[in-house]
Amino acid sequence: MTLDEARAGEPVRIVDILLESSRLQAIRLGIVPGAVVTVVQQLSRGPVIIGVGASKIALGRALARSVVVIPAQDF
């Protein structure tokens, strides 16, 4: 599944970032393969808000669609 498909409150582990341009943007935000993030809020047609450590980050849908995740407990 991708980050934009994850449910709010669900901790997920980043597996891959599909697009090269998105990968560079995600890495700058601390979103790297192996990291566990929590989906804080899914805004309808808007950004996906995630918790990364003590920070909250709003990701655009295009970036969220390119981040492949699995439920954190499946790792």
N, CA, C and O atoms as a DFTB+ gen file, in Angstrom:
300 C
 N C O
     1  1       0.848      -1.177       0.000
     2  2       0.000       0.000       0.000
     3  2       0.888       1.233       0.000
     4  3       2.080       1.148       0.298
     5  1       0.320       2.355      -0.328
     6  2       1.071       3.605      -0.303
     7  2       0.603       4.452       0.875
     8  3      -0.444       4.191       1.467
     9  1       1.377       5.448       1.198
    10  2       1.109       6.275       2.379
    11  2      -0.262       6.948       2.315
    12  3      -0.905       7.130       3.349
    13  1      -0.712       7.315       1.131
    14  2      -2.032       7.957       1.025
    15  2      -3.177       6.979       1.256
    16  3      -4.324       7.406       1.382
    17  1      -2.896       5.675       1.315
    18  2      -3.925       4.666       1.571
    19  2      -3.975       4.231       3.040
    20  3      -4.919       3.558       3.454
    21  1      -2.978       4.608       3.818
    22  2      -2.922       4.214       5.229
    23  2      -3.976       4.964       6.031
    24  3      -4.312       6.106       5.719
    25  1      -4.486       4.319       7.054
    26  2      -5.516       4.932       7.901
    27  2      -4.891       5.829       8.965
    28  3      -3.762       5.605       9.401
    29  1      -5.639       6.838       9.370
    30  2      -5.194       7.728      10.445
    31  2      -5.000       6.929      11.722
    32  3      -5.812       6.067      12.058
    33  1      -3.919       7.221      12.430
    34  2      -3.589       6.529      13.670
    35  2      -2.771       5.280      13.461
    36  3      -2.337       4.658      14.431
    37  1      -2.551       4.900      12.227
    38  2      -1.843       3.666      11.908
    39  2      -0.336       3.916      11.761
    40  3       0.076       4.699      10.906
    41  1       0.488       3.259      12.586
    42  2       1.929       3.366      12.375
    43  2       2.331       2.473      11.203
    44  3       1.916       1.317      11.113
    45  1       3.133       3.023      10.320
    46  2       3.576       2.273       9.138
    47  2       5.091       2.408       8.983
    48  3       5.701       3.382       9.425
    49  1       5.668       1.405       8.346
    50  2       7.108       1.422       8.062
    51  2       7.295       1.735       6.583
    52  3       6.647       1.132       5.727
    53  1       8.171       2.667       6.289
    54  2       8.480       3.044       4.909
    55  2       9.292       1.912       4.282
    56  3      10.306       1.481       4.830
    57  1       8.826       1.437       3.123
    58  2       9.515       0.365       2.408
    59  2      10.309       0.912       1.228
    60  3      11.459       0.530       1.009
    61  1       9.684       1.809       0.471
    62  2      10.326       2.324      -0.738
    63  2       9.681       3.651      -1.117
    64  3       8.561       3.958      -0.710
    65  1      10.405       4.417      -1.895
    66  2       9.885       5.662      -2.465
    67  2      10.042       5.509      -3.969
    68  3      11.161       5.429      -4.476
    69  1       8.932       5.467      -4.678
    70  2       8.932       5.043      -6.071
    71  2       9.559       6.016      -7.058
    72  3      10.318       5.597      -7.932
    73  1       9.266       7.280      -6.941
    74  2       9.757       8.241      -7.919
    75  2      11.031       8.914      -7.425
    76  3      11.118       9.319      -6.266
    77  1      12.003       9.031      -8.297
    78  2      13.291       9.633      -7.919
    79  2      13.110      11.056      -7.381
    80  3      13.699      11.410      -6.360
    81  1      12.309      11.860      -8.054
    82  2      12.107      13.245      -7.584
    83  2      11.421      13.254      -6.225
    84  3      11.738      14.100      -5.388
    85  1      10.505      12.349      -5.987
    86  2       9.846      12.250      -4.681
    87  2      10.806      11.731      -3.626
    88  3      10.738      12.146      -2.469
    89  1      11.691      10.836      -4.006
    90  2      12.654      10.261      -3.061
    91  2      13.530      11.349      -2.451
    92  3      13.754      11.360      -1.241
    93  1      14.017      12.245      -3.265
    94  2      14.872      13.320      -2.756
    95  2      14.109      14.243      -1.816
    96  3      14.636      14.659      -0.784
    97  1      12.871      14.563      -2.171
    98  2      12.044      15.424      -1.326
    99  2      11.738      14.724      -0.002
   100  3      11.810      15.347       1.057
   101  1      11.400      13.446      -0.055
   102  2      11.067      12.688       1.159
   103  2      12.276      12.580       2.089
   104  3      12.134      12.745       3.301
   105  1      13.441      12.311       1.550
   106  2      14.645      12.186       2.374
   107  2      14.923      13.492       3.112
   108  3      15.313      13.476       4.280
   109  1      14.727      14.603       2.448
   110  2      14.919      15.900       3.109
   111  2      13.979      16.093       4.288
   112  3      14.291      16.829       5.224
   113  1      12.819      15.425       4.244
   114  2      11.839      15.531       5.323
   115  2      12.028      14.450       6.397
   116  3      11.276      14.405       7.371
   117  1      13.030      13.582       6.218
   118  2      13.267      12.518       7.187
   119  2      12.463      11.263       6.924
   120  3      12.371      10.391       7.788
   121  1      11.884      11.162       5.747
   122  2      11.093       9.997       5.364
   123  2      11.995       9.096       4.532
   124  3      12.199       9.328       3.341
   125  1      12.528       8.074       5.173
   126  2      13.495       7.198       4.521
   127  2      13.065       5.741       4.708
   128  3      12.386       5.425       5.685
   129  1      13.452       4.844       3.782
   130  2      13.118       3.438       3.955
   131  2      13.594       2.920       5.311
   132  3      14.715       3.185       5.744
   133  1      12.704       2.174       5.966
   134  2      12.985       1.637       7.294
   135  2      12.410       2.468       8.420
   136  3      12.237       1.964       9.530
   137  1      12.109       3.733       8.161
   138  2      11.564       4.612       9.201
   139  2      10.109       4.251       9.492
   140  3       9.362       3.857       8.596
   141  1       9.726       4.389      10.744
   142  2       8.325       4.204      11.139
   143  2       7.717       5.583      11.331
   144  3       8.252       6.423      12.055
   145  1       6.589       5.798      10.670
   146  2       5.858       7.052      10.789
   147  2       4.416       6.724      11.158
   148  3       3.956       5.601      10.950
   149  1       3.719       7.687      11.693
   150  2       2.313       7.502      12.030
   151  2       1.471       8.459      11.218
   152  3       1.747       9.657      11.164
   153  1       0.440       7.922      10.586
   154  2      -0.495       8.773       9.862
   155  2      -1.351       9.473      10.907
   156  3      -2.076       8.823      11.660
   157  1      -1.268      10.785      10.951
   158  2      -2.013      11.580      11.921
   159  2      -3.393      11.914      11.377
   160  3      -4.392      11.804      12.088
   161  1      -3.444      12.322      10.114
   162  2      -4.715      12.733       9.529
   163  2      -4.653      12.599       8.020
   164  3      -3.639      12.910       7.395
   165  1      -5.752      12.130       7.442
   166  2      -5.931      12.079       5.992
   167  2      -6.971      13.136       5.643
   168  3      -8.142      12.992       5.992
   169  1      -6.562      14.172       4.972
   170  2      -7.506      15.216       4.574
   171  2      -8.059      14.889       3.197
   172  3      -7.300      14.578       2.279
   173  1      -9.355      14.955       3.049
   174  2      -9.996      14.633       1.782
   175  2      -9.432      15.503       0.661
   176  3      -9.535      16.729       0.694
   177  1      -8.847      14.856      -0.312
   178  2      -8.245      15.533      -1.472
   179  2      -7.136      16.508      -1.103
   180  3      -6.677      17.280      -1.945
   181  1      -6.712      16.473       0.138
   182  2      -5.653      17.370       0.588
   183  2      -4.450      16.583       1.039
   184  3      -4.278      15.426       0.655
   185  1      -3.622      17.194       1.845
   186  2      -2.396      16.525       2.267
   187  2      -2.643      15.381       3.252
   188  3      -3.693      15.281       3.886
   189  1      -1.640      14.539       3.345
   190  2      -1.595      13.487       4.354
   191  2      -0.660      14.006       5.440
   192  3       0.484      14.361       5.159
   193  1      -1.138      14.052       6.667
   194  2      -0.322      14.556       7.764
   195  2       0.238      13.360       8.519
   196  3      -0.509      12.486       8.960
   197  1       1.566      13.330       8.663
   198  2       2.215      12.210       9.338
   199  2       3.050      12.715      10.504
   200  3       3.478      13.869      10.532
   201  1       3.267      11.844      11.446
   202  2       4.174      12.124      12.543
   203  2       5.484      11.403      12.291
   204  3       5.507      10.187      12.098
   205  1       6.567      12.149      12.293
   206  2       7.912      11.592      12.140
   207  2       8.686      12.029      13.367
   208  3       9.062      13.195      13.487
   209  1       8.924      11.096      14.279
   210  2       9.544      11.472      15.546
   211  2       8.631      12.445      16.265
   212  3       7.446      12.164      16.441
   213  1       9.163      13.581      16.682
   214  2       8.372      14.592      17.394
   215  2       7.741      15.609      16.441
   216  3       7.042      16.521      16.883
   217  1       7.984      15.458      15.143
   218  2       7.485      16.430      14.158
   219  2       6.235      15.924      13.462
   220  3       6.003      14.720      13.360
   221  1       5.440      16.860      12.989
   222  2       4.301      16.546      12.134
   223  2       4.568      17.203      10.782
   224  3       4.965      18.366      10.705
   225  1       4.344      16.440       9.731
   226  2       4.642      16.911       8.382
   227  2       3.425      16.689       7.501
   228  3       2.818      15.619       7.531
   229  1       3.067      17.697       6.718
   230  2       1.983      17.570       5.742
   231  2       2.606      17.242       4.394
   232  3       3.435      17.993       3.880
   233  1       2.198      16.112       3.827
   234  2       2.706      15.682       2.522
   235  2       1.612      15.829       1.481
   236  3       0.459      15.473       1.727
   237  1       1.966      16.343       0.340
   238  2       1.021      16.401      -0.769
   239  2       0.671      14.993      -1.226
   240  3       1.435      14.052      -1.010
   241  1      -0.482      14.857      -1.853
   242  2      -0.947      13.540      -2.308
   243  2       0.034      12.873      -3.272
   244  3       0.231      11.660      -3.195
   245  1       0.647      13.626      -4.166
   246  2       1.576      13.027      -5.129
   247  2       2.753      12.368      -4.408
   248  3       3.149      11.254      -4.753
   249  1       3.302      13.044      -3.425
   250  2       4.409      12.468      -2.659
   251  2       3.915      11.274      -1.855
   252  3       4.574      10.234      -1.834
   253  1       2.767      11.402      -1.193
   254  2       2.228      10.300      -0.384
   255  2       1.939       9.069      -1.240
   256  3       2.104       7.943      -0.770
   257  1       1.509       9.264      -2.494
   258  2       1.238       8.142      -3.396
   259  2       2.508       7.419      -3.832
   260  3       2.444       6.271      -4.272
   261  1       3.637       8.063      -3.717
   262  2       4.881       7.433      -4.162
   263  2       5.629       6.745      -3.024
   264  3       6.674       6.139      -3.258
   265  1       5.112       6.826      -1.792
   266  2       5.775       6.218      -0.630
   267  2       5.084       4.888      -0.318
   268  3       3.927       4.863       0.101
   269  1       5.804       3.789      -0.528
   270  2       5.277       2.446      -0.267
   271  2       5.513       2.112       1.195
   272  3       6.622       2.274       1.703
   273  1       4.461       1.640       1.881
   274  2       4.532       1.343       3.308
   275  2       3.910      -0.012       3.615
   276  3       3.143      -0.558       2.823
   277  1       4.259      -0.542       4.787
   278  2       3.591      -1.719       5.332
   279  2       3.229      -1.382       6.780
   280  3       3.865      -0.522       7.389
   281  1       2.213      -2.052       7.336
   282  2       1.938      -1.822       8.753
   283  2       3.188      -2.115       9.576
   284  3       3.883      -3.100       9.327
   285  1       3.469      -1.271      10.540
   286  2       4.712      -1.389      11.320
   287  2       4.824      -2.732      12.009
   288  3       5.932      -3.252      12.139
   289  1       3.719      -3.319      12.459
   290  2       3.790      -4.588      13.154
   291  2       4.117      -5.754      12.224
   292  3       4.466      -6.831      12.707
   293  1       4.015      -5.573      10.899
   294  2       4.315      -6.651       9.962
   295  2       5.810      -6.800       9.698
   296  3       6.226      -7.742       9.023
   297  1       6.608      -5.897      10.216
   298  2       8.041      -5.911       9.912
   299  2       8.782      -6.803      10.875
   300  3      10.001      -6.940      10.776
